[in-house]
Amino acid sequence: MKVPLLDLAAHHQPIKQEILAALERVLDSNAFILGPEVKKLEERVSAYSKARFAVGVTSGTDALLLSLMALGIGPGDEVVTSPYSFFATAGAIVRLGARPVLVDIDPVTYNIDPKRIAEAITKKTKAIIPVHLYGQSADMEPILKVANAHQLSVVEDAAQAIGAEYRDGKRAGSMGHLGCFSFFPSKNLGALGDAGMVVTSDADLAEKLRILRVHGGEPKYYHKVIGGNFRLDSLQAAVLNVKLNYLDGWTKQRQENAKTYRDLFKKSGLMEKAGLSLPEAVYEGAGVSHYHIYNQFVIRVPHRDRLREYLLENGIVTEIYYPVPFHLQECFKTLGYKAGAFPESERAANETLALPIYPELTHKMQARVTEAIQSFYTE
Ligand SMILES: *Cc1c(COP(=O)(O)O)cnc(C)c1O
């Protein structure tokens, strides 16, 4: 039995006719640029994420870049974030000429450790970018507290966390000044290509985002600022308007799959016998249903690379998110960080493995995954 990391064919098959009809509606309307589908999706995503405004953009990467542009971040500024995320988080900071100041992660959640943020703040610090990695909210309360104390902006990288809830049912993206979503096909809400969105409850920031999205022209052809083409494509918006109807159901399936893994691993005894550890959903039971939306189910294991190879030989595809923390990336050498600077991020990069968790994954497949892991450690 083969177990892929993701099965987009199975994901789209049941809604294929609905998607095709939506694409046809856009084709027939000729409203290809910022048409009614984009507006509708913006309204729905702002409601879904409990923020007042939403601005559809080209990708999650551009959502981050545009957010930092709207805050006026540039050369000489510092932005605090964690070294353990997808490249775009740090890339957006450096592309604007600012400096990422890195803060190690919490080893349980893999999100930025709030206790270490204060010591990273200088006179040049302008913003903090917490990442809600794998679909679980960062610990926003202490992050917002330290940000307020130093009058810093908070940009949430919620690319993997649309709908994910923190305490009191607060949703990812709505807690800081700006929240960034990605609709890359492998995210929980994925387009048929690239797409993204920024949410905010600040009317001024929303207006800035909308102007910067169209080259900074306001009115059209009159430019006080320099923006770019950051527009969300209408075809992608139409697809996302269909898929958003199913998002809560898919989230539930991902959470059920996580429970199944927990049961299977518990029976296997691998946590005690092999020192394997499962992801912790720290806000589960706090009265919220989207405590963790499991964009990824990431375990920590001994002999990670050998296990991954063994699973692949057995038809099971896994992934490493992410093998190289920012401070060890070649292009960021000039930041001057040394190996060992962020021990928890480095340890996570060496020990973690993402198992298939997609909604269409069957119980049989999950049993196959855990059996294969068990046989690796007993062989
Ligand atoms: C996917 C992702 C991004 C970038 O989103 P794209 O839509 O691929 O540009 C940024 N940050 C994180 C944490 C991501 O997972």
The ligand as an SDF file (V2000), in Angstrom:
LIG
                    3D

 15 15  0  0  0  0  0  0  0  0999 V2000
    3.4920   28.4620    2.7100 C   0  0  0  0  0  0  0  0  0  0  0  0
    4.1160   29.4160    3.6430 C   0  0  0  0  0  0  0  0  0  0  0  0
    4.4580   30.7260    3.2700 C   0  0  0  0  0  0  0  0  0  0  0  0
    4.4190   31.2130    1.8560 C   0  0  0  0  0  0  0  0  0  0  0  0
    3.2300   31.0600    1.1940 O   0  0  0  0  0  0  0  0  0  0  0  0
    3.1930   30.9680   -0.4140 P   0  0  0  0  0  0  0  0  0  0  0  0
    1.7530   31.0950   -0.7270 O   0  0  0  0  0  0  0  0  0  0  0  0
    3.7650   29.6570   -0.8000 O   0  0  0  0  0  0  0  0  0  0  0  0
    3.9890   32.1110   -0.9490 O   0  0  0  0  0  0  0  0  0  0  0  0
    4.9250   31.5770    4.2510 C   0  0  0  0  0  0  0  0  0  0  0  0
    5.1000   31.1790    5.5180 N   0  0  0  0  0  0  0  0  0  0  0  0
    4.8090   29.9220    5.9100 C   0  0  0  0  0  0  0  0  0  0  0  0
    4.9950   29.5510    7.3440 C   0  0  0  0  0  0  0  0  0  0  0  0
    4.3300   29.0070    4.9940 C   0  0  0  0  0  0  0  0  0  0  0  0
    4.0670   27.7540    5.3810 O   0  0  0  0  0  0  0  0  0  0  0  0
  1  2  1  0
  2  3  1  0
  2 14  2  0
  3  4  1  0
  3 10  2  0
  4  5  1  0
  5  6  1  0
  6  7  2  0
  6  8  1  0
  6  9  1  0
 10 11  1  0
 11 12  2  0
 12 13  1  0
 12 14  1  0
 14 15  1  0
M  END
$$$$
